[in-house]
Amino acid sequence: MKPVITPKATMRRFALLITIALFAAACGNATGEDVAASPATDAPEPTAASAGAPADAGTEIPDELLAIASSWPTDWGNRSIDLSELLIGIPTVDPRDRIQPIDNPVYEDVAAADQWLVHNEQGILLELAGDALFYPIRILIAHEIVNDQRGDVPFSLTYCPLCNTATAFDRRAGGEVLRFGVSGLLRNSDLVMWDDTTVSLWQQNTGEAIVGDFTGAQLEFLSTALVRWADFRDNHPGGEVLSLDSGPFNYGTNSYVGYSSRTQPYEQFFDPESLDDRFPALSRIVGVRIGDEAKAYPFGTIAAEGAVNDEFAGQPIAVFWGAAETADSLDTARIGRGEGIGTGIAFVREVDGQKLTFAANGDDTFTDAETGTTWNLLGRAVDGRLAGSRLETAIHQNEFWFAWAAFNDGAPVYGLD
């Protein structure tokens, strides 16, 4: 998919300035700078040659990217995409980390976090090196990337508000431990990350390097789940929570008010003609990834079945539905006060080599037909023969349908294929 680049550059820049001004007003800016006051048009327009491109390659770097290309040491000629697919989300000469990642995260215990987190607000659950970690969306919406390490695994925890895509990656590639930042560029409305080793560009949705020295490299996904705070708190009383002390922002404010109620994503970041109309653009899906294969499970279908039992890419997959009051983080002005949207979590439905078939009990618990064991929404066996067992969380994402369809063109959809 290639977003349309039209002659309406002035109108687009104006729209982008409004967008980033709203973001800055809601979340602040860690640098103390007025982000909206530094549009790319403030700088002299570079030529293709000044951007490091061969003289006969001027058409390969779109005009809107020339200022950026001239200031970054990125190998723009090494790429797996058409550069016209990259759109400027933060209109400055060098937008890198104008949305500042968290490089030195501060954590606190569950009891402390329960004083300020709302029971039904969303966060990302990551279990790594024996630790259970919770990353509130109210913090991630202002930073988008957290770089950290647990045990011997350096990782990046990422969130793209425009796609509602939460992912975590092992941040090692090519023998290097990379630090990832927010490039200020978007592709298919999704966050494009940059690494500070080669300034290659990486797609947050897929974990693939798309421009620069690392082009074609694939980061290893780590299992995460987008869950309600109350479920994390009750299942992981000894867990750790990303603290409000991680940065200087007005955490809890949603800078994308009304976004998830729209009929389509912001058109300055996504070509409306490219929308897959099989489902509403901003409806949610659980997207499961197994190796190079992917499959979508629409929220509406999961909610109707309560528990989905499926076979995909040689794996027995279950998707649990529950926590109906889980608040939409991308609609109301205050996070935690949004409409209930539910929670969908994907698991490998197998324990000790035995495949299990689940049925929902209607109270956020599930019973398997094979052993009669009762399981909770986070995949823990709480009663019955397998009590104490846990299901492996499948690699999956909760995201908007339009984004999933854009990055997984032709992938199967549960209930349709």
SULFEN-V50852 format. One record per pair of residues at least 4 apart in sequence whose ideal C-beta (glycine too) atoms are under 8 Angstrom apart, sorted by the first residue. I is the first residue (numbers start at 1). J is the second residue. Records with the same first field share a line. If there is no record, write none. Layout:
# SULFEN-V50852
I: J, J
This chain:
# SULFEN-V50852
1: 85, 188, 271, 274, 406, 409
2: 82, 84, 85, 271
3: 84, 85, 87, 187, 188, 269, 270, 271, 274
4: 271, 273
5: 62, 64, 84
6: 12
8: 12
9: 13, 63, 64
10: 14
11: 15
12: 16, 268
13: 17, 39, 40, 41, 91
14: 18
15: 19, 266, 268
16: 20, 39, 88, 89, 90, 91, 268
17: 21, 36, 39, 91
18: 22
19: 23, 89, 266, 268
20: 24, 35, 36, 89, 90, 91, 98
21: 25, 35, 36
22: 26, 255
23: 27, 35, 99, 255
24: 28, 29, 34, 35, 36
25: 255
26: 250, 253, 254, 255
27: 141, 142, 249, 250, 253, 255
28: 142, 248, 249, 250
29: 33, 34, 35, 98
30: 100, 247, 248, 249
31: 98, 100
33: 37, 38, 98
34: 38
35: 90, 92, 98
38: 42, 91, 92, 93
39: 91, 92
40: 64, 67, 68, 88, 91, 92, 93
41: 91
42: 93
43: 67, 93
45: 63, 66, 67
46: 50, 51, 66, 67, 69, 70
47: 51, 58, 66
48: 53, 54, 55, 57, 58, 60, 61, 66
49: 53, 54, 55, 58
50: 66, 70
51: 61, 65, 66, 69, 70, 76
52: 69, 70, 76
53: 57, 58, 60, 61, 69, 76, 77
57: 61, 77
60: 76, 77, 83
61: 65, 66, 69, 76, 83
62: 66, 83, 84, 86
64: 87, 88
65: 69, 83, 86, 88
66: 70
67: 71, 93
68: 72, 88, 93, 94, 95, 185
69: 74, 76
71: 93, 94
72: 94, 96, 199
73: 198, 199
74: 194, 198, 199, 200, 201, 211, 212
75: 198, 200, 211, 212, 213
76: 83, 211, 212
78: 211, 212, 213, 215
79: 83, 210, 211, 212, 215
80: 208, 209, 210, 211, 215, 216
81: 85, 86, 187, 210, 211
83: 211
85: 187, 188
86: 185, 186, 187, 192, 201, 211
87: 185, 186, 187, 268, 269
88: 95, 184, 185, 186
89: 95, 184, 185, 186, 269
90: 95, 98, 99, 184
91: 95
92: 98, 184
95: 183, 184, 185
96: 181, 182, 183, 184, 194
97: 101, 181, 182
98: 182, 184
99: 142, 143, 144, 182, 184
100: 143, 182, 247
101: 143, 144, 145, 146, 147, 180, 181, 182
102: 139, 143, 145, 146, 147, 242, 246, 247
103: 147, 179
105: 146, 148, 242, 243, 246
106: 242, 243, 245, 246
107: 133, 240, 241, 242, 243
108: 112, 113, 240, 241, 243, 245
109: 113, 238, 239, 240, 241
110: 114, 232, 233, 236, 237, 238, 239, 240, 241
111: 115
112: 241, 243
113: 117, 134, 136, 229, 233, 241, 243
114: 233
116: 244
117: 121, 123, 136, 229, 233, 241, 336
118: 229, 327, 335, 336, 337
119: 228, 229, 230, 233
120: 228, 229, 230, 323, 325, 326, 327, 336, 340
121: 136, 137, 138, 228, 229, 327, 329, 335, 336
122: 136, 137, 226, 227, 228, 229, 326, 327, 329, 335
123: 134, 135, 136, 137, 226, 227, 229, 232, 241
124: 134, 135, 137, 140, 157, 159, 166, 168, 224, 225, 226, 227
125: 132, 133, 134, 224, 225, 226, 227, 232, 236, 378
126: 132, 133, 135, 155, 157, 168, 222, 223, 224
127: 131, 132, 133, 223, 393
128: 133, 150, 151, 153, 155, 222
129: 150, 151, 152, 153
130: 151
131: 150, 239, 240
132: 232, 235, 236, 238, 239, 240
133: 150, 157, 239, 240, 241, 242
134: 229, 232, 236, 239, 240, 241, 242
135: 139, 140, 146, 157, 159, 241, 242
136: 140, 229, 241, 242, 251
137: 141, 159, 329, 335
138: 142, 251, 252, 253, 329, 335, 336
139: 143, 242, 244, 246, 247, 249, 251
140: 144, 146, 157, 159, 166, 242
141: 159, 161, 254, 255, 256, 329, 335
142: 247, 249, 251, 255
143: 246, 247, 249
144: 158, 159, 160, 161, 182, 191
145: 156, 157, 158, 159, 180, 181, 182, 193
146: 156, 157, 158, 242, 246
147: 154, 155, 156, 171, 179, 180
148: 154, 155, 156, 157
149: 153, 154, 155
150: 155
153: 170, 222
154: 170, 171, 172, 177
155: 168, 169, 170, 171, 222
156: 168, 169, 171, 178, 180, 193
157: 168, 224
158: 165, 166, 167, 168, 169, 180, 191, 193, 204
159: 165, 166, 167
160: 164, 165, 190, 191, 204, 205, 403
161: 255, 256, 259, 330
162: 186, 189, 190, 191, 256, 259, 265, 266, 269, 403
163: 188, 189, 190, 191, 205, 399, 400, 402, 403
164: 260, 284, 329, 330, 398, 399, 400, 403
165: 190, 191, 204, 205, 397, 399, 400, 403
166: 224, 226, 397, 398, 399
167: 204, 205, 207, 221, 224, 397
168: 221, 222, 223, 224
169: 207, 219, 220, 221, 222
170: 219, 220, 222
171: 177, 178, 179, 180, 219
172: 176, 177, 178, 220
173: 178, 195, 209, 214, 217, 219
174: 214, 217
176: 197
178: 195, 196, 197
179: 195, 196, 197
180: 193, 194, 195, 202
181: 193, 194, 195, 196
182: 191, 193, 194
183: 191, 192, 193, 194, 201
185: 192, 201
186: 190, 191, 192, 269
187: 192, 203, 210
188: 205, 270, 403, 406, 407
189: 265, 266, 269, 270, 402, 403, 406
190: 203, 204, 205, 403, 406, 407
191: 204, 205
192: 201, 202, 203, 204, 210
193: 201, 202, 203, 204
194: 199, 200, 201, 202
195: 199, 200, 202, 214
198: 212, 213, 214
199: 212
200: 209, 211, 212, 213, 214, 215, 217
201: 209, 210, 211, 212
202: 207, 208, 209, 210, 214, 219
203: 207, 208, 209, 210, 407
205: 397, 399, 403, 407
206: 218, 407
207: 218, 219, 220, 221
208: 216, 217, 218, 219
209: 214, 215, 216, 217, 218
210: 215
211: 215
221: 289, 395
223: 392, 393, 394, 395
224: 393
225: 345, 378, 393, 396
226: 343, 398
227: 231, 232, 323, 326, 343, 345, 377, 378
228: 232, 323, 325, 326, 343
229: 233
230: 234, 323
231: 235, 323, 343, 377, 378
232: 236, 239, 378
233: 237, 239
235: 376, 378, 380
242: 246
244: 251
247: 251
252: 334, 335, 336
253: 333, 334, 335
254: 329, 330, 331, 332, 333, 334, 335, 338
256: 260, 330
257: 331, 332, 333
258: 262, 331
259: 266, 282, 330, 331
260: 282, 328, 330, 331, 338, 400
261: 282, 331
262: 281, 282
263: 280, 281, 282
264: 270, 272, 275, 281, 282, 402
265: 269, 270, 281, 282, 400, 402, 403
266: 270
267: 271, 272
270: 274, 275, 402, 406
274: 406
275: 281, 402, 405
276: 401, 402, 405, 406
278: 401, 405, 413, 416
279: 283, 285, 298, 401
280: 401
281: 400, 401, 402
282: 400, 401, 402
283: 298, 299, 300, 400, 401
284: 298, 299, 341, 344, 398, 399, 400, 401
285: 296, 297, 298, 299, 398, 399, 400, 401, 404, 413
286: 296, 297, 299, 302, 319, 344, 345, 346, 396, 397, 398
287: 294, 295, 296, 297, 396, 397, 398, 399, 404, 408
288: 294, 295, 296, 297, 312, 317, 319, 346, 394, 395, 396
289: 293, 294, 395, 396, 397
290: 294, 312, 313, 314, 315, 394, 395
291: 313
293: 312, 313, 411
294: 408, 411
295: 310, 312, 313, 411, 412, 413, 414
296: 401, 404, 405, 408, 411, 412, 413, 414
297: 301, 302, 308, 310, 319, 344, 346, 413, 414
298: 302, 401, 413, 414, 415
299: 303, 321, 341, 342, 344
300: 304
301: 305, 308, 414, 415
302: 306, 308, 319, 321, 344
303: 321, 342
305: 321, 360
306: 321, 359, 360, 362, 366
307: 318, 319, 320, 321, 358, 359, 360, 366
308: 317, 318, 319, 321, 414
309: 316, 317, 318, 349, 357, 358
310: 316, 317, 318, 319, 414
311: 315, 316, 317
312: 317, 412
315: 348, 394
316: 348, 349, 350, 355, 356
317: 346, 347, 348, 349, 394
318: 346, 347, 348, 349, 356, 358, 391
319: 344, 345, 346, 347
320: 344, 345, 347, 358, 360, 366, 375, 377, 379
321: 342, 343, 344, 360
322: 342, 343, 360, 364, 377
323: 342, 343, 364, 377
324: 340, 342
325: 340
326: 340, 341, 342, 343
327: 335, 336, 337, 338, 339, 340, 341
328: 332, 338, 339, 340, 341
329: 335, 338
330: 338
331: 338, 339
332: 337, 338, 339
333: 337
343: 377
344: 398
345: 377, 378, 379, 393, 396
346: 393, 394, 396
347: 379, 391, 392, 393, 394
348: 391, 392, 393, 394
349: 355, 356, 357, 358, 391
350: 354, 355, 356, 392
351: 356, 386, 389, 391
352: 389
354: 370, 371
355: 370
356: 368, 369, 370, 371
357: 368, 369, 370
358: 366, 367, 368, 369, 375
359: 366, 367, 368, 369
360: 365, 366
361: 365, 366, 367, 374
364: 376, 377
365: 374, 375, 376, 377, 382
366: 374, 375, 376, 377
367: 372, 373, 374, 375, 384
368: 372, 373, 375, 386
371: 384, 385, 386
372: 384, 385
373: 381, 383, 384, 385, 386, 387, 389
374: 381, 382, 383, 384
375: 379, 380, 381, 382, 391
376: 380, 382
379: 390, 391, 392, 393
380: 389, 390, 391
381: 386, 387, 388, 389, 390
382: 387
383: 387
397: 404
399: 403, 404
400: 404
401: 405
402: 406
403: 407
404: 408
405: 409
412: 416, 417
413: 417
